[in-house]
Amino acid sequence: MATTKSSTKSSPGKRSVPATVVVPAKAKPVTKPKPVVKPAPVVKPKPAPKTLPKAAAAKPARARAGKPTGVPLEQRRHYVEMAAYYIAERRGFAPGDPLEDWVQAEAEIDRLLAEGRLGG
């Protein structure tokens, strides 16, 4: 009997494939990240100032009397006194409230001092 030898060589037209085949995954398309949009800050409206009665409105004018304005207090008092006189004169010295005249005069003098239109 004749023995035949089997060949371990592969035929030249066929290729051998390794046992594990690695197939590359499909690449995902490149996308730009979406911009982060932050919400605008919430701005609460300020409440409207409450109207004060005349007696309460006089307090800030008196409180300003103690603030330094660059004019000596004695000079400021003289300005307020003269302004109160002219306020009473404008209404013809008719009966009225001298305290209201004084408060109005203080407000006017303080405004003029703040604007720099009065002072020494």
Stockholm file with secondary structure:
# STOCKHOLM 1.0

chainA/1-120         MATTKSSTKSSPGKRSVPATVVVPAKAKPVTKPKPVVKPAPVVKPKPAPKTLPKAAAAKPARARAGKPTGVPLEQRRHYVEMAAYYIAERRGFAPGDPLEDWVQAEAEIDRLLAEGRLGG
#=GR chainA/1-120 SS CCCCCCCCSCCTTCCCCCSSCCCCCCCCCCCCCCCCCCCCCCCCCCCCCCCCCHHHHHHHHHHHHTSCCSSCHHHHHHHHHHHHHHHHHHTTTCSCCHHHHHHHHHHHHHHHHHHTSSCC
#=GC SS_cons         CCCCCCCCSCCTTCCCCCSSCCCCCCCCCCCCCCCCCCCCCCCCCCCCCCCCCHHHHHHHHHHHHTSCCSSCHHHHHHHHHHHHHHHHHHTTTCSCCHHHHHHHHHHHHHHHHHHTSSCC
//
